[in-house]
Amino acid sequence: MRDETRRRLNRQLFVERLKWIAAGVGVLGCVAAGLWVTGLDANVETRHVAGVVEAVGPLVGAKSIAIEEGLAVDVKLADGRMAHVMALKKTDPKVGDRVEVAEHIHGTGRVTFTWK
């Protein structure tokens, strides 16, 4: 094999190896970013917020036991926002009741509410 042909072949093999290494680094970067975002969302700050029950209705789209034992409650918070929470029927929420709900602020900025 001539020296020039061998150099071109080695260069081509080196480029192919670099492509595989770059693909592996890209996949590892995506996995690391996904784990970072998941960990960030797991960091939660909880606050208790006062509000007034605006509407009470049946729970829709959940498991059958949740439908039997739960209610969908809309709460107008003191700062004007609306919170949609699930409450147990035994808590017996009524429209106009003053209640306190827990506001959960996740590390990614996502906000969720739960019945206190």
N, C-alpha and C positions, 0 to 999 in steps of 0.2 A: 504494500500500500504506500502510495506516495505521501510525503510529509504534508503537503498542502491539503490533500483529501482527508488525512487523519485529523488535522486541525479543524477543518470544517465539520467533520463528524462529531468531534469532541465538543465543539461550540454548540452544535444543534442539541446534543444530549444535555449539556449544561442548561440551555434555555428551557428544555422540557422539565428538568428537575426544578428550576426556579418557578415554573408555572404551578407545579404541584405544591411546592412550599408556600407560594403566595395564596393558593386556594385554601390550604390548611390554616394559615394564619388568619385568613378572612373568616373561616368558619369558627375558629376559636374566639375571634373578636366578637362575633355575633352572639355566641354562647355567653361570653363574659358580660356583654351589655344586657342580655336578658336576665342573667342572675342579678346584676346590679339593680335593674329596674324592679325586679321582684322583691329584693331586699329593701329597696327604698319604699315600696308600697306597704311593706309590713310594719314600717315605723308609723305608729298612730298616736295622735294627740287627741284626748277626749275632753270635751267641755259640756257642761250642762246648760241648756238654753230653755228659757221660759217661752210659753206660747199658749194659744187658744185653739181648741179643737174646732175645725171648720166643717169637716164631713166625716161620717163613719159609714162604712159599707162592707160588703162581703169581700173576703180575700179571693183573688182570682189568679189562676195559673200555678198554684203551688200543689204540693202533695195533698192527698185526701185528708190526712190527719190535720194538716195545717188549715185546710178549709173548714174543718169541723171546729177547731179550737181557736182560730184567729180571725181578726178583723183588719181591714185596711183603713187607716186613719190618716186624714190630712190635717196637719197642724200649721197654723199661721204663727210664725215665730215673732218675737218682740221686735226684731229688726226688719220685718216685712217679708222675709223669705217664706216659702212654703216647704214643709217637710212631709214626705210620704213615708209613714212607718207602719209596721205591723204590730198589733197589740193582741194580747190574749182576750178572749171573750169574758173571762172572769174578772178582768180589770174594769169592765163595764164603762167604757168612755162614752160620754154624751156630748153633743154639739154645744159649744159654749163653755165647756169645762176648761179651767186653767190647768195646764199640765207642764211638766218639764221633760224634755227629751234630751238624749245624749247625742251630741254632734261629734263625729269622728273625722278628723282631718288627717288624711294619709300623707306620707312623704312625697307622693307624686302630685299632690294637690287635689286628689279626689276627695269628695265630702260625702259621707253617709250618715244616716240618722237611725237611732234605735229608741224604742220605748223605754223609759226609765222605770 
